[in-house]
Amino acid sequence: MAADCRVLVDGAGCRTRQLVIQKIWEKLSGVSEVLILPREEAPAANQRIFVIRCKESSPTEEQLVEALGRRAKFYHVIQVTAQG
């Protein structure tokens, strides 16, 4: 069963950081696509919302943070919301 989620990340204001996060999360098992929403969608200038499209169930917050590895101290996953 496919499930998508929206992930709010703090510390992802610059395009380079966004692309790094996108590439990391695209490598997760079951993820088919990671979209970066425009700045206007996020509550603050240094935050971005990523939409993760999955073939199966969406990753948990813990899996997303773990995938970021050492970068997780710079890119803070604030919220993960299932999309339906």
N, C-alpha and C positions, 0 to 999 in steps of 0.2 A: 504494500500500500504506500503510495507516494505521499510525502508530507513536506511542505515548505515551511521555512521559518524566517523571521526578521530578527536581525541581531544588531543591537545598538552598541557601538564601540566608541569609547573616549580615547583621545590621543591619535585619531586617524584623520586629522584635518588636511594633511598634505597628500597630494595625488600619489606620490611615491609610496607612502605608507599604506594607502588604500590598495594599491596594486600588490604589495607584498602580502597583505592579509588575504586578498582575493586568491592569489596563487597558492597560498598555504591551504586554505579551506577547500579549494577545488580538488586537492589531492586526497581529501577524506573519502573513505569508502562510502559508496552510495550517493555521493554528491554529483549532480549532473551539471550544475551551473551556479555561479556566485555573481550576483549583480550588486553594483554600488549605486545607491540612490543619490540624487542631487543633494547638495548642502541644505537646501531649503526644507528638506524632509526631516532633518535632524534637529533636536532641540537647541544645540549649541554649535558654534562655528568649528570647534575642534572635534566634533563628533560626526559619525556617519552611520547610516543604516545600511546593512548588507542584507540582501535577500538570498537565502540559500535554497536552491531547488534540488530536491532529492528524488531518487528513484525508489527509495524505501523510507524508513522513518528518519526524521531529521536528527542531526547530532544534538547532544545535550550541551549545556553550558560548560560542563567539565571537559567534554571532548574538544570543544572549540578552544578553550584555554590551554589544554594540554597540547593541541596541535600548534599553537603559537610558540610553545616552548619558552625560551628565555626572553622572547619579545613580549610576553604577556605582562612584564612589568612596565612596558611602555604603552601597549595597546590594551586597554581595560574593557573587557566584555561587561557591559552594564546590565543588559536585558536581552533575553531570548524569548520571542513570542511566536507561538505556532500560528501559521496562516491557513485559513481554510477556504 
